[in-house]
Amino acid sequence: MRGSLFLKIYLTLLASLAVVAVVGAVVVRIGLDERDTGWRAQRDLFVAAILPADGRPEEIAATLRRLSETFDTDLTLFDRDGLVLARAGAPIDAVVLDRHGRHARREDGHVFVMRLPDGRALAARMDRPFGPSGRNPIAYLALIAGVIGIAAYPVVRQLTRRLERLRRGVDAWGEGALMTRVDDRGRDEVAAVAKSFNRAAAQIERLILAHRSLLANASHELRSPLARLRMAIDLYERSPAETTKQEIVRNLAEVDELVDEILLASRLAHLERLENSQTLDLLALVTEEGARQQVSVGGRPAQITGEPRLITRLVRNLMQNALRHGARPVTASVVQTPEFVRLSVEDHGKGVPESESARVFEPFYRPAGRSETAGGWGLGLSLVRQIANHHGASVRLETPEGGGARFVVDFPHRA
């Protein structure tokens, strides 16, 4: 592509100018021919009128002298056989009228011949042609085309240079330089493409960095249960015991849960629309999950639109998060308002500092002061936010007056 686009655009422009110039030249040439033909016809009629065929020789000679003095030209009148009938000024050798009837350039000046209707011919020699004259408009067309072609060169070159820079930026980004951005200054189509590329590159960079962070954090979180599992298996091989077996099962369940959360997070990151959306009774769903988690549920029936498995996972993660990181009693409630359906899950633990309330939904968030052995908060609340976003809902953390933490999800009403 290097240079080819420039050549295509520039050669196309030059070809267009050439076509315009040729067509213009043809039109001008036709116009000139019509003008000259009309002028010659009028001229010949004028000459025939002042030099009548039946005029006396002395009158014709006097007329030629007056014309010669008036126009400062040499005139010679020939009969149909080429013999001189009369002259004024310097003699003119016998000439032959060409098929165009136009003046010819000779060493002794411009000589043109007018053929009269009766067969006579009047030859005139003067410094300038006797008739319409002026600069050639075809030359003007050629000059204009040349100027436009020269002026268009830097314009086309600048355009293609910007496209080349855009291509180099895309190539660099494709080779792995995710921080590459291209110059998007301007308001034309090239700038619009550059802006679109920069937005897409920034979005993809964020997604890749998020996946890298997720993988790194998941690997970090998996180390602890895998290390405990390995140790428990060694102990069980040396001395089988029920407590050791239960430890193995518990660590396997922890690994299985973390892998399941990672897979769900990856699925939600690429989910464009809900696969099994239907009308749900949120209170019934929350009550059923509360019975499993031994969480008190209150409120009134309210309908929302969503995917049952994902809404159930959202409710379960909120309740399990409150049970693990908060303190009992844990309560859940469903409230319906004219604007939304609100789900609240509240615990009575230490709560989260206000300065960190916005970060609790980050994957594997670890509160300040929490030990390495205690682990982070995993992907539970991050999944809650992803599921809420896919259902057009909002989620936030509030701090009740009595302490603890309250997670609030506002769903839109059933569609």
C-alpha positions as CSV (number, residue, x, y, z in Angstrom):
1,M,0.0,0.0,0.0
2,R,3.0,2.2,0.6
3,G,2.6,5.0,-2.0
4,S,0.0,3.1,-4.1
5,L,-3.0,4.9,-2.6
6,F,-1.3,8.3,-3.2
7,L,-0.6,7.4,-6.8
8,K,-4.1,6.1,-7.4
9,I,-5.7,9.3,-6.0
10,Y,-3.2,11.7,-7.7
11,L,-3.3,9.9,-11.1
12,T,-7.1,9.8,-10.9
13,L,-7.1,13.6,-10.3
14,L,-4.7,14.2,-13.1
15,A,-6.7,12.0,-15.5
16,S,-9.9,13.9,-14.5
17,L,-8.1,17.2,-15.3
18,A,-6.9,15.8,-18.6
19,V,-10.4,14.7,-19.6
20,V,-11.8,18.1,-18.6
21,A,-9.0,19.9,-20.5
22,V,-9.6,17.8,-23.7
23,V,-13.4,18.2,-23.6
24,G,-12.9,21.9,-23.0
25,A,-10.5,22.2,-25.8
26,V,-12.9,20.5,-28.2
27,V,-15.7,22.8,-27.2
28,V,-13.5,25.8,-27.5
29,R,-12.2,24.7,-30.9
30,I,-15.7,24.2,-32.2
31,G,-16.7,27.6,-30.9
32,L,-13.6,29.2,-32.5
33,D,-14.4,27.5,-35.8
34,E,-18.0,28.7,-35.7
35,R,-16.8,32.2,-34.9
36,D,-14.2,32.3,-37.6
37,T,-16.5,30.8,-40.2
38,G,-19.1,33.5,-39.4
39,W,-16.5,36.2,-39.4
40,R,-15.1,35.1,-42.8
41,A,-18.6,35.0,-44.3
42,Q,-19.3,38.5,-43.2
43,R,-15.9,39.7,-44.3
44,D,-16.2,38.2,-47.7
45,L,-19.6,39.8,-48.2
46,F,-18.2,43.2,-47.1
47,V,-15.3,42.9,-49.6
48,A,-17.6,41.8,-52.4
49,A,-19.9,44.7,-51.7
50,I,-17.2,47.4,-51.9
51,L,-15.4,45.7,-54.9
52,P,-18.3,44.9,-57.3
53,A,-17.6,42.7,-60.3
54,D,-18.9,45.3,-62.7
55,G,-17.1,48.2,-61.1
56,R,-14.8,50.3,-63.1
57,P,-11.0,49.6,-62.7
58,E,-10.2,53.1,-61.5
59,E,-12.9,52.9,-58.8
60,I,-11.7,49.6,-57.6
61,A,-8.1,50.8,-57.5
62,A,-9.3,53.9,-55.5
63,T,-11.2,51.7,-53.1
64,L,-8.1,49.5,-52.6
65,R,-6.0,52.5,-51.8
66,R,-8.4,53.8,-49.2
67,L,-8.5,50.4,-47.6
68,S,-4.7,50.1,-47.7
69,E,-4.3,53.5,-46.0
70,T,-7.0,52.9,-43.5
71,F,-5.8,49.5,-42.3
72,D,-2.1,50.0,-43.1
73,T,-2.0,46.9,-45.3
74,D,-0.9,45.8,-48.7
75,L,-3.7,44.7,-51.0
76,T,-3.7,42.9,-54.4
77,L,-6.8,41.9,-56.3
78,F,-6.5,38.8,-58.6
79,D,-8.9,37.6,-61.2
80,R,-10.0,33.9,-61.3
81,D,-6.9,33.0,-63.4
82,G,-4.5,34.6,-60.9
83,L,-3.8,37.8,-62.9
84,V,-3.5,41.1,-61.1
85,L,-6.4,43.4,-61.5
86,A,-5.4,46.1,-59.0
87,R,-3.1,46.6,-56.1
88,A,-2.4,49.1,-53.3
89,G,0.8,49.2,-51.4
90,A,3.7,46.8,-51.9
91,P,3.1,44.0,-54.5
92,I,2.0,40.6,-53.3
93,D,3.0,37.5,-55.2
94,A,0.3,35.2,-56.4
95,V,-1.0,33.0,-53.6
96,V,-3.3,30.0,-53.4
97,L,-6.2,30.0,-51.0
98,D,-6.0,27.0,-48.7
99,R,-8.9,24.8,-47.9
100,H,-9.5,26.5,-44.6
101,G,-9.4,30.0,-46.0
102,R,-7.4,31.3,-43.0
103,H,-4.4,33.6,-43.0
104,A,-0.9,32.1,-43.3
105,R,2.3,33.3,-41.7
106,R,4.9,34.2,-44.3
107,E,8.4,35.8,-44.0
108,D,7.0,39.1,-45.2
109,G,4.1,39.1,-42.7
110,H,0.6,37.7,-42.4
111,V,-1.0,37.1,-45.8
112,F,-4.5,36.0,-46.1
113,V,-6.7,35.6,-49.2
114,M,-10.4,36.2,-49.6
115,R,-12.2,34.4,-52.4
116,L,-15.0,36.5,-53.8
117,P,-18.3,35.0,-55.1
118,D,-17.4,35.9,-58.7
119,G,-14.0,34.0,-58.6
120,R,-11.7,36.9,-57.9
121,A,-9.4,36.8,-54.9
122,L,-8.2,39.6,-52.7
123,A,-4.8,39.1,-51.0
124,A,-3.9,41.2,-48.0
125,R,-0.6,41.5,-46.1
126,M,-0.5,43.1,-42.7
127,D,1.4,42.9,-39.4
128,R,-1.6,41.4,-37.6
129,P,-4.3,39.1,-39.0
130,F,-7.4,40.9,-40.2
131,G,-10.1,39.3,-38.1
132,P,-10.9,38.1,-34.6
133,S,-7.7,37.5,-32.6
134,G,-6.6,37.0,-29.0
135,R,-4.9,34.6,-26.8
136,N,-5.6,30.9,-27.3
137,P,-8.2,29.7,-24.7
138,I,-6.9,26.2,-25.1
139,A,-3.6,27.3,-23.7
140,Y,-5.4,28.8,-20.8
141,L,-7.2,25.4,-20.2
142,A,-3.9,23.6,-20.2
143,L,-2.4,26.2,-17.8
144,I,-5.3,25.9,-15.4
145,A,-5.1,22.1,-15.5
146,G,-1.4,22.2,-14.8
147,V,-1.7,24.6,-11.9
148,I,-4.5,22.5,-10.3
149,G,-2.4,19.4,-10.7
150,I,0.6,21.0,-9.0
151,A,-1.5,22.5,-6.2
152,A,-3.3,19.2,-5.6
153,Y,0.0,17.3,-5.1
154,P,0.6,18.4,-1.5
155,V,-3.1,18.1,-0.6
156,V,-3.3,14.5,-1.8
157,R,0.1,13.7,-0.3
158,Q,-1.0,15.0,3.1
159,L,-4.2,12.9,3.0
160,T,-2.4,9.7,2.1
161,R,0.4,10.5,4.6
162,R,-2.2,10.5,7.4
163,L,-3.6,7.2,6.1
164,E,-0.1,5.8,6.2
165,R,0.4,6.9,9.8
166,L,-2.9,5.3,10.7
167,R,-1.9,2.1,9.0
168,R,1.5,2.1,10.9
169,G,-0.4,2.7,14.2
170,V,-2.8,-0.3,13.5
171,D,0.2,-2.5,12.5
172,A,2.0,-1.5,15.8
173,W,-1.1,-2.2,17.8
174,G,-1.6,-5.5,16.1
175,E,2.0,-6.5,17.0
176,G,1.2,-6.2,20.7
177,A,1.8,-2.5,21.5
178,L,-1.6,-2.1,23.1
179,M,-0.8,1.4,24.2
180,T,-0.4,2.6,20.6
181,R,-2.8,5.5,19.7
182,V,-2.9,7.4,16.4
183,D,-3.2,11.1,15.7
184,D,-7.0,11.8,15.5
185,R,-6.8,15.6,15.0
186,G,-9.2,17.0,12.5
187,R,-12.9,16.7,11.5
188,D,-12.8,14.7,8.3
189,E,-13.3,11.0,7.6
190,V,-9.7,10.1,8.3
191,A,-9.9,11.7,11.8
192,A,-13.2,9.9,12.4
193,V,-11.6,6.6,11.6
194,A,-8.6,7.4,13.8
195,K,-10.9,8.3,16.7
196,S,-12.9,5.1,16.3
197,F,-9.6,3.1,16.3
198,N,-8.4,4.9,19.5
199,R,-11.7,4.1,21.2
200,A,-11.6,0.5,20.2
201,A,-7.9,0.2,21.1
202,A,-8.6,1.7,24.6
203,Q,-11.5,-0.6,25.2
204,I,-9.7,-3.8,24.1
205,E,-6.7,-2.7,26.1
206,R,-8.9,-2.4,29.2
207,L,-10.4,-5.8,28.5
208,I,-7.1,-7.5,28.1
209,L,-5.7,-5.9,31.2
210,A,-8.8,-6.9,33.1
211,H,-8.4,-10.5,31.9
212,R,-4.7,-10.5,32.8
213,S,-5.5,-9.1,36.3
214,L,-8.3,-11.7,36.7
215,L,-5.9,-14.5,35.7
216,A,-3.2,-13.2,38.0
217,N,-5.5,-12.8,41.0
218,A,-7.2,-16.2,40.3
219,S,-3.8,-17.9,40.2
220,H,-2.9,-16.2,43.5
221,E,-6.2,-17.2,45.2
222,L,-5.9,-20.8,44.0
223,R,-2.5,-21.2,45.6
224,S,-3.9,-21.4,49.2
225,P,-6.6,-24.1,48.7
226,L,-4.3,-26.1,46.4
227,A,-1.5,-26.0,49.0
228,R,-3.9,-27.0,51.8
229,L,-5.3,-29.8,49.6
230,R,-1.8,-31.1,48.8
231,M,-1.0,-31.1,52.5
232,A,-4.3,-32.8,53.5
233,I,-3.8,-35.5,50.9
234,D,-0.3,-36.2,52.3
235,L,-1.7,-36.4,55.8
236,Y,-4.5,-38.7,54.7
237,E,-2.1,-41.1,53.0
238,R,-0.1,-41.4,56.2
239,S,-3.0,-41.5,58.6
240,P,-6.5,-41.7,57.2
241,A,-8.9,-39.7,59.3
242,E,-12.4,-38.3,58.9
243,T,-11.3,-34.7,59.7
244,T,-8.6,-34.9,57.1
245,K,-11.1,-36.2,54.5
246,Q,-13.4,-33.4,55.3
247,E,-10.6,-30.9,54.8
248,I,-9.9,-32.4,51.4
249,V,-13.5,-32.1,50.4
250,R,-13.7,-28.5,51.7
251,N,-10.7,-27.4,49.7
252,L,-11.9,-29.2,46.6
253,A,-15.2,-27.3,47.0
254,E,-13.4,-24.0,47.4
255,V,-11.3,-24.7,44.2
256,D,-14.5,-25.8,42.3
257,E,-16.3,-22.6,43.4
258,L,-13.5,-20.4,42.3
259,V,-13.2,-22.0,38.9
260,D,-17.0,-21.7,38.5
261,E,-16.8,-18.0,39.3
262,I,-14.0,-17.5,36.8
263,L,-15.9,-19.2,34.1
264,L,-19.1,-17.3,34.8
265,A,-17.1,-14.0,34.9
266,S,-15.6,-14.8,31.5
267,R,-19.1,-15.7,30.1
268,L,-20.6,-12.5,31.4
269,A,-17.8,-10.4,29.9
270,H,-18.7,-11.7,26.4
271,L,-22.5,-12.0,26.9
272,E,-24.3,-9.6,24.5
273,R,-27.9,-10.4,25.6
274,L,-29.7,-12.6,28.1
275,E,-30.3,-16.1,26.8
276,N,-33.4,-17.1,28.9
277,S,-35.0,-13.9,30.0
278,Q,-38.5,-14.2,31.6
279,T,-40.8,-12.6,34.2
280,L,-39.7,-13.4,37.8
281,D,-41.2,-12.9,41.2
282,L,-38.2,-11.5,43.0
283,L,-39.5,-12.0,46.5
284,A,-40.2,-15.7,45.9
285,L,-36.7,-16.2,44.5
286,V,-35.0,-14.3,47.4
287,T,-37.1,-16.3,49.9
288,E,-36.1,-19.6,48.4
289,E,-32.4,-18.7,48.5
290,G,-32.8,-17.2,52.0
291,A,-34.1,-20.6,53.2
292,R,-31.0,-22.3,51.9
293,Q,-28.6,-19.7,53.4
294,Q,-30.6,-19.3,56.6
295,V,-31.2,-15.6,56.0
296,S,-34.3,-13.8,57.1
297,V,-36.3,-12.4,54.1
298,G,-39.1,-9.8,54.2
299,G,-41.0,-7.6,51.7
300,R,-43.8,-7.8,49.2
301,P,-44.0,-9.7,45.9
302,A,-42.5,-7.7,42.9
303,Q,-42.0,-8.8,39.3
304,I,-38.8,-8.2,37.3
305,T,-37.5,-9.4,34.0
306,G,-34.4,-11.5,34.0
307,E,-32.6,-14.8,33.6
308,P,-33.5,-17.0,36.7
309,R,-30.0,-18.6,37.0
310,L,-28.2,-15.3,37.0
311,I,-30.6,-13.5,39.4
312,T,-30.4,-16.5,41.7
313,R,-26.6,-16.3,41.5
314,L,-26.7,-12.6,42.3
315,V,-28.9,-13.1,45.4
316,R,-26.8,-16.1,46.6
317,N,-23.5,-14.1,46.2
318,L,-24.9,-11.2,48.2
319,M,-26.1,-13.5,51.0
320,Q,-22.9,-15.5,51.1
321,N,-20.8,-12.3,51.1
322,A,-22.7,-11.0,54.1
323,L,-22.4,-14.3,56.0
324,R,-18.6,-14.6,55.2
325,H,-17.4,-11.1,55.7
326,G,-20.1,-9.6,57.9
327,A,-21.9,-10.9,61.0
328,R,-25.3,-12.3,61.8
329,P,-28.1,-11.5,61.7
330,V,-28.2,-11.1,58.0
331,T,-31.5,-9.9,56.5
332,A,-32.9,-9.5,52.9
333,S,-35.9,-7.4,51.8
334,V,-37.7,-6.7,48.5
335,V,-39.4,-3.3,48.1
336,Q,-41.4,-2.1,45.1
337,T,-41.5,1.6,44.2
338,P,-43.0,3.4,41.1
339,E,-39.5,3.7,39.7
340,F,-37.8,0.3,40.5
341,V,-37.8,-2.9,42.5
342,R,-35.2,-2.8,45.3
343,L,-33.4,-5.8,46.8
344,S,-31.4,-5.1,50.0
345,V,-29.1,-7.5,51.8
346,E,-27.8,-6.2,55.2
347,D,-25.4,-7.7,57.7
348,H,-24.2,-6.4,61.2
349,G,-20.5,-6.8,60.8
350,K,-17.7,-4.2,60.9
351,G,-18.7,-2.8,57.5
352,V,-16.4,-1.4,54.9
353,P,-14.6,2.0,55.2
354,E,-16.3,4.7,53.1
355,S,-13.1,5.3,51.3
356,E,-13.1,1.8,50.0
357,S,-16.8,1.4,49.3
358,A,-16.4,1.9,45.6
359,R,-13.7,-0.8,45.3
360,V,-15.6,-3.7,46.9
361,F,-17.0,-4.7,43.5
362,E,-13.5,-5.1,42.0
363,P,-12.4,-8.7,41.3
364,F,-10.5,-10.2,44.3
365,Y,-10.8,-7.0,46.3
366,R,-8.9,-7.2,49.6
367,P,-9.9,-4.6,52.3
368,A,-7.1,-2.7,53.9
369,G,-5.5,-4.5,56.8
370,R,-6.9,-7.9,55.8
371,S,-4.2,-10.6,56.1
372,E,-2.8,-12.6,53.2
373,T,-4.0,-15.9,54.8
374,A,-7.6,-14.5,55.1
375,G,-7.8,-14.0,51.3
376,G,-9.7,-11.5,49.4
377,W,-13.4,-11.2,48.6
378,G,-13.0,-13.3,45.4
379,L,-15.3,-12.7,42.4
380,G,-18.6,-12.7,44.3
381,L,-19.4,-9.0,44.3
382,S,-17.8,-8.5,40.9
383,L,-20.2,-11.1,39.5
384,V,-23.1,-9.3,41.3
385,R,-22.2,-6.1,39.4
386,Q,-21.9,-7.8,36.1
387,I,-25.2,-9.6,36.5
388,A,-26.9,-6.4,37.6
389,N,-25.5,-4.5,34.5
390,H,-26.8,-7.2,32.2
391,H,-30.3,-6.7,33.7
392,G,-30.2,-2.9,33.5
393,A,-30.0,-2.7,37.3
394,S,-27.7,-0.7,39.6
395,V,-25.8,-1.9,42.6
396,R,-24.2,0.0,45.5
397,L,-22.9,-0.4,49.0
398,E,-24.5,1.6,51.9
399,T,-23.6,1.9,55.5
400,P,-26.5,1.7,57.9
401,E,-26.7,3.9,61.0
402,G,-26.2,1.0,63.3
403,G,-23.1,-0.3,61.5
404,G,-22.5,-3.2,59.2
405,A,-23.0,-3.2,55.4
406,R,-26.0,-3.0,53.2
407,F,-25.9,-4.0,49.5
408,V,-28.7,-2.5,47.4
409,V,-29.7,-3.6,43.9
410,D,-32.4,-1.5,42.0
411,F,-34.0,-3.5,39.2
412,P,-36.2,-1.9,36.5
413,H,-39.8,-3.0,36.6
414,R,-40.9,-6.0,34.5
415,A,-40.9,-5.0,30.8
